[in-house]
Amino acid sequence: MTTILLAVVLPLLFLSTVASGSYFLLVLPSRWRRPYEESLALLDSDDRDELERADRLLGQAVNAGPRGRGLNRIRFAQAYVRAMLGTYEPARYSAAATVLDELVTAESRTKDTAYLELWVQARLENHDRVTDLYAEHRALLDARPQSRRIAAISHLQLAAGHWRRRETDGALHHFDRVRELGELTERIPPEVNDLQLVKGVQAVFDGRADEARDAFGDARKRSAERDLPTVEAELGLLVCDWADGDPHQLGDWLAQLAEQVERRPPEDGSGPQLLTGIALLRLLALLREWLLRPALSGAPSADDFEEFGRRTDALRETDPELGDAALVDGLVRYYFSASQPERERALAVLNGGTGLAKGIMLPEVLDLMERERALGGEGDAISRYLVLVGEYLEDPERSAEDQALYRRLKAKFTPFGDAGDLEEGAVPHQRAPLEDHRRRSEALRRRIELILYTRLRDLPDDDPAKHAVREQLAQLEQASAVYAEGAEVLHGAERKLITSTGQILLPEETDDQHRA
């Protein structure tokens, strides 16, 4: 009986087991495997309709209830086809990212899933996510060379954003990562190497000295690490020390920087501009040395001017069309000139600087030169004096004695000046009311000051000639104020002032001047 029972039951159990195994191993897998395999044949297509059909087939495969590795394979194919459909419908990129998240949660990242996730995040323009993924899973992603290029693109995008916002440190960080990746380095703008320098310059103009020093220090460090010239960064550091530094030491530092530029010119061709800036700063450093000398220590010596000449010549050599050398040279020599010839040579230097391509344009200097041309030299002063004497000689209000004096003065000064081309002042030759005489006295004051300017400006304030002119000008003003009491008072003050002016122009003593 038992034997019969076993003979019946065992075959039934075997058939049941075979049937169950066939169902789970053959029937169920066939429900998802068939659409899955059909979809694989469509994944390489660029046709949108075929990609849509592949996505539907993969949806059927998922609904068929696959498990384990089969489900993961379907999910990966589904993420891939949706990523491809993102070309036609960008929203599909987000759908692909969602499927990838589920797949990564179910199993750890593989080379394929890591690369597809990197690609999808790049299409979504999640550049921060792309760079983080590459940094975290570089070991997996480096198996595909294209991964480096994707990461480089995202770093460039992030760097550009920082650059637009003037976030120098952030831009430099991402540009450095691009260099490390070795991809798309030609897309890095040449100006990137100057970002720290630009940051330092802006900080200098804003008065943020500590930030400027840090920026220039970082720029020098970066250049040294990449074996690039550090001259520009060191110039920035020198500018930070300019206000409080020792001018002599600054000059020596600048000389060393000039040697570095000549020994190793920058590849971008900025060597001449750097040498020009360095030469100008060296010249100004010398002037600062002079300014720091003790008070009343005297004018610069011949040796000082010799060094000054060497530095101005060095500046001219670096850029012959730059007017700065003429500007500094002319103004310094004008300031220290002890005679009219020296002053005229200084003005000639300034005038030469205005004719250069990058010449002198400072309004104050141009005004100084214009005034000097208007004043002229001592010969012009005598010519103006002759015009003044001639006007008073022709004035009918003058006494015979005054007219005789003016004739003698005109005869005396005529050999030394020519008044032919000078315009005469508007002095009335007929009797005029009191207010006109006051205006005439003021005009006379201005004309006398103009005539004597070139002679008196080099004299000390306590010089007798300056004192006499000031005193006689005061008398003229007083005489004009009391003109109502008698014209002779005013005429006498004018006569004294004119004869005193002649005495200053031609100092030799005469009997006529003593009688006056």
C-alpha positions as CSV (number, residue, x, y, z in Angstrom):
1,M,0.0,0.0,0.0
2,T,2.7,2.4,1.0
3,T,4.6,1.4,-2.1
4,I,1.6,2.1,-4.3
5,L,1.0,5.5,-2.5
6,L,4.6,6.6,-3.1
7,A,4.4,5.5,-6.7
8,V,1.4,7.7,-7.2
9,V,2.4,10.7,-5.1
10,L,6.1,11.1,-6.1
11,P,5.3,11.5,-9.8
12,L,2.7,14.1,-9.0
13,L,5.1,16.0,-6.8
14,F,7.7,15.8,-9.5
15,L,5.3,17.1,-12.1
16,S,4.2,19.9,-9.8
17,T,7.7,20.9,-9.1
18,V,8.5,20.9,-12.8
19,A,5.4,22.9,-13.6
20,S,6.2,25.5,-10.9
21,G,9.8,25.8,-12.0
22,S,8.8,26.2,-15.6
23,Y,6.3,28.9,-14.6
24,F,8.8,31.0,-12.6
25,L,11.8,30.3,-14.7
26,L,10.3,30.4,-18.1
27,V,6.8,31.8,-18.2
28,L,7.3,34.8,-15.9
29,P,10.7,35.9,-17.2
30,S,9.4,35.7,-20.7
31,R,6.8,38.3,-19.8
32,W,9.4,41.0,-19.2
33,R,12.3,39.5,-21.2
34,R,10.5,39.7,-24.5
35,P,9.7,43.5,-24.3
36,Y,13.1,44.1,-22.8
37,E,14.9,42.4,-25.6
38,E,12.7,44.1,-28.2
39,S,13.5,47.5,-26.6
40,L,17.3,46.9,-26.8
41,A,17.1,46.6,-30.5
42,L,15.7,50.1,-30.6
43,L,18.1,51.9,-28.3
44,D,20.6,52.8,-30.9
45,S,18.1,54.5,-33.0
46,D,18.0,58.3,-33.4
47,D,14.3,58.2,-34.4
48,R,12.0,59.7,-31.8
49,D,9.2,57.3,-32.5
50,E,11.4,54.2,-32.1
51,L,12.8,55.6,-28.8
52,E,9.2,56.2,-27.6
53,R,8.3,52.6,-28.5
54,A,11.4,51.4,-26.6
55,D,10.3,53.4,-23.5
56,R,6.8,51.8,-23.7
57,L,8.3,48.3,-24.0
58,L,10.5,48.9,-21.0
59,G,7.5,50.1,-19.1
60,Q,5.7,46.8,-19.9
61,A,8.8,44.9,-18.8
62,V,8.8,46.7,-15.4
63,N,5.1,46.0,-15.0
64,A,5.7,42.3,-15.6
65,G,7.3,42.1,-12.2
66,P,11.0,41.4,-12.7
67,R,13.2,41.2,-9.7
68,G,16.9,41.5,-8.8
69,R,19.4,42.0,-11.5
70,G,16.7,41.7,-14.2
71,L,14.9,44.7,-12.8
72,N,18.2,46.7,-12.5
73,R,19.0,46.0,-16.2
74,I,15.5,47.2,-17.2
75,R,15.9,50.3,-15.1
76,F,19.2,51.2,-16.6
77,A,17.8,50.7,-20.1
78,Q,14.8,52.9,-19.2
79,A,17.0,55.7,-17.8
80,Y,19.1,55.5,-21.0
81,V,16.2,55.7,-23.4
82,R,14.6,58.6,-21.5
83,A,18.0,60.4,-21.5
84,M,18.0,60.0,-25.3
85,L,14.4,61.3,-25.5
86,G,15.6,64.4,-23.6
87,T,17.1,65.6,-26.9
88,Y,13.5,66.1,-28.1
89,E,11.8,66.9,-24.8
90,P,14.1,68.3,-22.1
91,A,11.8,67.2,-19.3
92,R,12.7,63.6,-20.0
93,Y,16.2,64.3,-18.5
94,S,14.6,64.7,-15.1
95,A,12.7,61.4,-15.7
96,A,15.9,59.7,-16.5
97,A,17.6,61.2,-13.4
98,T,14.7,59.8,-11.2
99,V,15.1,56.3,-12.6
100,L,18.9,56.5,-12.0
101,D,18.3,57.5,-8.4
102,E,16.1,54.4,-7.9
103,L,18.7,52.2,-9.6
104,V,21.6,53.6,-7.5
105,T,19.6,53.1,-4.4
106,A,19.0,49.5,-5.3
107,E,22.6,48.7,-6.1
108,S,25.9,50.5,-5.8
109,R,27.2,52.6,-8.7
110,T,28.9,51.0,-11.6
111,K,31.0,52.5,-14.4
112,D,27.9,52.6,-16.6
113,T,25.5,54.1,-14.1
114,A,28.1,56.6,-12.9
115,Y,28.8,57.9,-16.4
116,L,25.1,58.0,-17.4
117,E,24.3,60.0,-14.2
118,L,27.1,62.4,-15.0
119,W,25.9,62.9,-18.5
120,V,22.2,63.4,-17.4
121,Q,23.2,66.0,-14.7
122,A,25.2,67.9,-17.3
123,R,22.2,68.1,-19.6
124,L,20.2,69.3,-16.7
125,E,22.9,72.0,-16.2
126,N,23.4,70.9,-12.6
127,H,27.1,71.8,-12.9
128,D,27.7,71.7,-9.2
129,R,26.3,68.2,-9.1
130,V,28.5,67.2,-12.1
131,T,31.7,68.4,-10.5
132,D,30.8,66.7,-7.2
133,L,30.0,63.4,-8.9
134,Y,33.3,63.4,-10.8
135,A,35.3,64.2,-7.6
136,E,33.5,61.5,-5.6
137,H,33.6,58.7,-8.3
138,R,36.6,59.6,-10.3
139,A,37.9,56.0,-10.1
140,L,34.8,54.8,-11.9
141,L,34.5,57.7,-14.3
142,D,38.1,57.8,-15.6
143,A,37.4,54.5,-17.4
144,R,35.5,56.7,-19.9
145,P,37.7,59.5,-21.2
146,Q,34.6,61.5,-22.1
147,S,33.9,61.9,-18.4
148,R,36.8,64.3,-18.0
149,R,35.5,66.5,-20.8
150,I,32.0,66.6,-19.3
151,A,33.5,67.6,-15.9
152,A,35.7,70.2,-17.6
153,I,32.7,71.8,-19.3
154,S,30.9,72.1,-15.9
155,H,33.9,73.6,-14.3
156,L,34.2,76.2,-17.1
157,Q,30.5,77.1,-16.6
158,L,30.9,77.5,-12.9
159,A,34.1,79.6,-13.4
160,A,32.3,81.9,-15.8
161,G,29.5,82.5,-13.3
162,H,32.0,83.4,-10.6
163,W,33.9,85.6,-13.0
164,R,30.7,87.5,-14.0
165,R,30.0,88.1,-10.3
166,R,33.7,89.2,-9.7
167,E,34.2,86.3,-7.3
168,T,37.9,85.9,-8.1
169,D,38.7,83.0,-5.8
170,G,35.8,80.8,-7.0
171,A,36.7,81.5,-10.7
172,L,40.3,80.6,-10.1
173,H,39.3,77.4,-8.3
174,H,37.3,76.1,-11.2
175,F,39.8,77.2,-13.9
176,D,42.5,75.3,-11.9
177,R,40.3,72.2,-12.0
178,V,40.0,72.5,-15.8
179,R,43.8,72.6,-16.0
180,E,44.1,69.5,-13.8
181,L,41.6,67.6,-16.1
182,G,43.6,68.5,-19.1
183,E,40.5,69.1,-21.2
184,L,39.4,72.3,-22.9
185,T,42.3,74.3,-21.4
186,E,42.3,76.4,-24.6
187,R,38.9,77.8,-23.4
188,I,40.5,79.4,-20.4
189,P,40.8,83.1,-21.1
190,P,44.3,84.5,-21.0
191,E,43.1,87.1,-18.5
192,V,42.5,84.4,-15.9
193,N,46.2,84.6,-14.8
194,D,45.5,88.3,-14.0
195,L,42.4,87.8,-11.8
196,Q,44.3,87.9,-8.6
197,L,46.1,91.0,-9.8
198,V,42.9,92.6,-10.8
199,K,41.5,91.8,-7.4
200,G,44.5,93.4,-5.8
201,V,44.4,96.5,-8.0
202,Q,40.7,97.0,-7.2
203,A,41.4,96.6,-3.5
204,V,44.2,99.3,-3.7
205,F,41.8,101.8,-5.3
206,D,39.2,101.0,-2.7
207,G,41.7,101.6,0.1
208,R,41.6,98.0,1.3
209,A,45.4,97.6,1.8
210,D,45.3,94.3,3.6
211,E,43.1,92.6,1.0
212,A,45.3,94.0,-1.8
213,R,48.4,92.7,-0.1
214,D,46.8,89.2,0.3
215,A,45.7,89.2,-3.4
216,F,49.1,90.2,-4.7
217,G,50.8,87.7,-2.4
218,D,48.5,84.9,-3.7
219,A,49.2,86.0,-7.3
220,R,52.9,85.8,-6.7
221,K,52.6,82.3,-5.1
222,R,50.4,81.0,-8.0
223,S,52.9,82.4,-10.6
224,A,55.8,80.8,-8.7
225,E,54.1,77.4,-8.5
226,R,53.5,77.4,-12.2
227,D,57.0,78.7,-13.0
228,L,55.7,82.0,-14.4
229,P,57.2,85.5,-13.9
230,T,56.2,87.1,-10.7
231,V,57.1,90.7,-11.6
232,E,53.5,92.0,-11.8
233,A,52.6,90.5,-8.5
234,E,55.7,92.0,-6.9
235,L,54.9,95.4,-8.4
236,G,51.5,95.1,-6.7
237,L,53.2,94.4,-3.3
238,L,55.5,97.3,-3.9
239,V,52.5,99.6,-4.4
240,C,51.1,98.4,-1.1
241,D,54.4,99.4,0.5
242,W,54.7,102.7,-1.4
243,A,53.2,105.0,1.1
244,D,55.2,103.9,4.2
245,G,58.2,102.2,2.6
246,D,61.8,103.5,2.4
247,P,62.1,105.2,-1.0
248,H,65.7,104.1,-1.4
249,Q,64.8,100.5,-0.8
250,L,61.8,100.8,-3.1
251,G,64.1,102.1,-5.8
252,D,66.5,99.2,-5.4
253,W,63.5,96.8,-5.5
254,L,62.3,98.4,-8.7
255,A,65.8,98.1,-10.2
256,Q,65.8,94.3,-9.5
257,L,62.3,94.0,-11.1
258,A,63.5,95.7,-14.2
259,E,66.4,93.2,-14.4
260,Q,63.9,90.3,-14.1
261,V,61.8,91.7,-16.9
262,E,64.8,92.1,-19.2
263,R,66.1,88.7,-18.3
264,R,62.8,86.9,-18.8
265,P,60.2,88.9,-20.7
266,P,56.6,88.0,-20.3
267,E,55.2,85.7,-23.0
268,D,52.2,88.0,-23.5
269,G,54.4,90.8,-24.8
270,S,53.8,93.1,-21.9
271,G,57.5,93.6,-21.2
272,P,57.8,97.1,-22.6
273,Q,54.8,98.3,-20.6
274,L,56.2,96.8,-17.4
275,L,59.6,98.4,-18.0
276,T,57.9,101.8,-18.5
277,G,56.0,101.5,-15.3
278,I,59.0,100.4,-13.3
279,A,61.1,103.3,-14.8
280,L,58.5,105.8,-13.8
281,L,58.2,104.5,-10.3
282,R,62.0,104.6,-9.9
283,L,62.0,108.2,-10.9
284,L,59.2,109.1,-8.4
285,A,61.0,107.1,-5.7
286,L,64.0,109.4,-6.2
287,L,61.8,112.5,-5.7
288,R,60.4,110.9,-2.5
289,E,64.0,110.5,-1.3
290,W,64.5,114.2,-1.8
291,L,61.2,115.1,0.0
292,L,62.2,113.1,3.1
293,R,65.4,115.1,3.6
294,P,65.5,117.5,6.6
295,A,64.1,120.9,6.2
296,L,66.5,123.7,5.0
297,S,68.9,121.0,3.9
298,G,69.3,122.8,0.5
299,A,68.5,122.1,-3.1
300,P,69.5,118.8,-4.7
301,S,73.2,118.6,-5.4
302,A,74.9,118.1,-8.8
303,D,75.2,114.4,-8.1
304,D,71.4,114.3,-7.2
305,F,70.6,115.9,-10.6
306,E,72.9,113.5,-12.3
307,E,71.0,110.5,-10.9
308,F,67.8,112.3,-11.7
309,G,68.9,112.7,-15.3
310,R,69.8,109.0,-15.6
311,R,66.4,107.9,-14.4
312,T,64.5,110.3,-16.7
313,D,66.6,109.1,-19.6
314,A,65.8,105.5,-18.7
315,L,62.1,106.4,-18.7
316,R,62.4,108.0,-22.1
317,E,64.2,105.0,-23.5
318,T,61.4,102.6,-22.4
319,D,58.7,104.7,-24.2
320,P,59.9,107.6,-26.3
321,E,56.3,108.7,-27.0
322,L,55.4,109.0,-23.3
323,G,55.3,112.5,-21.9
324,D,55.8,111.6,-18.3
325,A,59.6,111.9,-18.4
326,A,59.3,115.4,-19.8
327,L,56.6,116.3,-17.3
328,V,58.6,115.3,-14.2
329,D,61.9,116.5,-15.7
330,G,60.5,119.9,-16.7
331,L,58.6,120.6,-13.5
332,V,61.5,119.6,-11.2
333,R,64.0,121.8,-13.2
334,Y,61.4,124.6,-13.3
335,Y,61.0,124.5,-9.6
336,F,64.7,124.5,-8.8
337,S,65.7,127.0,-11.6
338,A,67.8,129.9,-10.3
339,S,67.7,132.1,-13.4
340,Q,65.6,132.9,-16.4
341,P,67.8,130.8,-18.8
342,E,67.3,127.7,-16.5
343,R,63.6,128.4,-16.4
344,E,63.4,128.7,-20.1
345,R,65.2,125.4,-20.6
346,A,62.7,123.7,-18.2
347,L,59.8,125.2,-20.1
348,A,61.4,123.9,-23.4
349,V,61.4,120.4,-21.9
350,L,57.7,120.7,-20.9
351,N,56.9,122.1,-24.3
352,G,58.6,119.1,-26.0
353,G,56.5,116.8,-23.9
354,T,53.3,118.2,-25.2
355,G,54.1,117.2,-28.8
356,L,54.4,113.4,-28.1
357,A,51.8,110.8,-29.0
358,K,51.1,110.3,-25.3
359,G,52.2,113.8,-24.3
360,I,51.5,116.1,-21.4
361,M,47.8,116.8,-21.0
362,L,47.5,118.1,-17.4
363,P,45.5,121.3,-17.4
364,E,47.6,122.8,-14.6
365,V,50.8,122.3,-16.5
366,L,49.4,123.6,-19.8
367,D,48.1,126.7,-17.9
368,L,51.6,127.2,-16.4
369,M,53.2,127.1,-19.8
370,E,50.6,129.4,-21.3
371,R,51.2,131.9,-18.5
372,E,54.9,131.8,-19.0
373,R,54.6,132.3,-22.7
374,A,52.3,135.3,-21.9
375,L,54.9,136.8,-19.5
376,G,57.8,136.2,-21.7
377,G,61.4,136.9,-20.7
378,E,63.1,140.0,-19.5
379,G,63.1,141.4,-23.0
380,D,59.3,141.2,-23.2
381,A,59.2,142.9,-19.8
382,I,61.2,145.9,-21.2
383,S,59.0,146.0,-24.3
384,R,55.9,146.2,-22.1
385,Y,57.5,148.9,-20.0
386,L,58.2,150.9,-23.2
387,V,54.5,150.7,-24.1
388,L,53.5,151.9,-20.6
389,V,56.0,154.8,-20.7
390,G,54.7,155.8,-24.2
391,E,51.2,155.9,-23.0
392,Y,52.0,158.2,-20.1
393,L,54.2,160.4,-22.4
394,E,51.1,161.0,-24.6
395,D,48.8,161.6,-21.7
396,P,47.7,165.3,-21.9
397,E,47.1,165.4,-18.2
398,R,50.8,164.9,-17.4
399,S,52.9,167.9,-16.5
400,A,55.8,169.1,-18.6
401,E,58.3,167.8,-16.0
402,D,56.6,164.4,-16.0
403,Q,56.6,164.3,-19.8
404,A,60.4,165.1,-19.9
405,L,61.0,162.3,-17.5
406,Y,59.0,159.8,-19.6
407,R,60.9,160.9,-22.7
408,R,64.2,160.2,-21.0
409,L,63.0,156.8,-19.8
410,K,61.8,155.9,-23.3
411,A,65.1,156.9,-24.8
412,K,67.0,154.9,-22.2
413,F,65.0,151.7,-22.7
414,T,64.4,151.8,-26.4
415,P,67.7,150.0,-27.2
416,F,66.7,147.0,-25.0
417,G,63.2,146.4,-26.2
418,D,60.8,146.7,-29.2
419,A,57.3,147.7,-28.4
420,G,56.1,147.6,-32.0
421,D,54.1,144.3,-31.9
422,L,52.6,144.9,-28.4
423,E,49.1,146.2,-28.0
424,E,48.7,149.3,-25.9
425,G,46.4,149.3,-23.0
426,A,43.1,151.2,-23.0
427,V,44.4,154.3,-21.1
428,P,42.3,157.4,-21.7
429,H,44.1,160.5,-23.2
430,Q,41.5,163.0,-22.1
431,R,40.3,164.2,-18.7
432,A,38.1,161.6,-17.0
433,P,35.9,161.4,-14.0
434,L,37.1,160.0,-10.7
435,E,35.9,156.4,-11.2
436,D,37.9,156.1,-14.5
437,H,41.0,157.1,-12.7
438,R,40.5,154.5,-10.1
439,R,40.1,151.8,-12.9
440,R,43.2,153.2,-14.6
441,S,45.2,152.9,-11.3
442,E,44.1,149.2,-10.9
443,A,45.1,148.5,-14.5
444,L,48.5,150.1,-13.9
445,R,49.0,147.9,-10.9
446,R,48.3,144.8,-12.9
447,R,50.6,145.9,-15.7
448,I,53.5,146.7,-13.3
449,E,53.1,143.3,-11.6
450,L,53.2,141.6,-15.0
451,I,56.3,143.6,-16.2
452,L,58.2,142.8,-13.0
453,Y,57.1,139.2,-12.4
454,T,60.1,137.6,-14.3
455,R,62.5,139.8,-12.3
456,L,61.1,139.7,-8.8
457,R,59.9,136.1,-8.6
458,D,63.4,134.7,-7.9
459,L,64.1,137.3,-5.2
460,P,63.5,136.5,-1.5
461,D,60.5,138.2,0.2
462,D,62.7,140.6,2.2
463,D,64.6,141.9,-0.9
464,P,64.6,145.7,-1.0
465,A,63.3,145.8,-4.6
466,K,60.3,143.7,-3.7
467,H,59.7,145.9,-0.6
468,A,59.9,149.1,-2.6
469,V,57.5,147.9,-5.2
470,R,55.0,146.7,-2.6
471,E,55.3,150.1,-0.8
472,Q,54.8,152.1,-4.0
473,L,51.8,150.0,-5.1
474,A,50.3,150.8,-1.7
475,Q,50.9,154.5,-2.3
476,L,49.3,154.3,-5.7
477,E,46.2,152.7,-4.2
478,Q,46.1,155.3,-1.4
479,A,46.6,158.1,-3.9
480,S,43.8,156.8,-6.1
481,A,41.5,156.8,-3.1
482,V,42.2,160.4,-2.3
483,Y,42.3,161.6,-5.9
484,A,39.6,164.1,-5.2
485,E,42.1,166.1,-3.2
486,G,44.2,166.7,-6.3
487,A,45.5,164.9,-9.4
488,E,49.1,165.7,-8.6
489,V,49.0,163.2,-5.7
490,L,48.0,160.4,-8.1
491,H,50.4,161.5,-10.8
492,G,53.3,161.6,-8.4
493,A,52.5,158.1,-7.2
494,E,52.4,156.8,-10.8
495,R,55.6,158.6,-11.6
496,K,57.4,157.0,-8.7
497,L,56.1,153.6,-9.5
498,I,57.1,153.8,-13.2
499,T,60.6,155.1,-12.4
500,S,61.1,152.4,-9.7
501,T,60.1,149.8,-12.2
502,G,62.7,151.1,-14.6
503,Q,65.3,151.0,-11.9
504,I,64.5,147.3,-11.3
505,L,64.7,146.5,-15.0
506,L,68.0,148.4,-15.6
507,P,69.5,148.7,-12.1
508,E,72.3,151.2,-13.0
509,E,72.0,154.5,-11.2
510,T,71.3,157.8,-13.1
511,D,70.9,161.4,-12.0
512,D,67.4,161.5,-13.5
513,Q,66.3,158.6,-11.4
514,H,67.8,160.2,-8.3
515,R,65.9,163.5,-9.0
516,A,62.7,161.4,-9.5
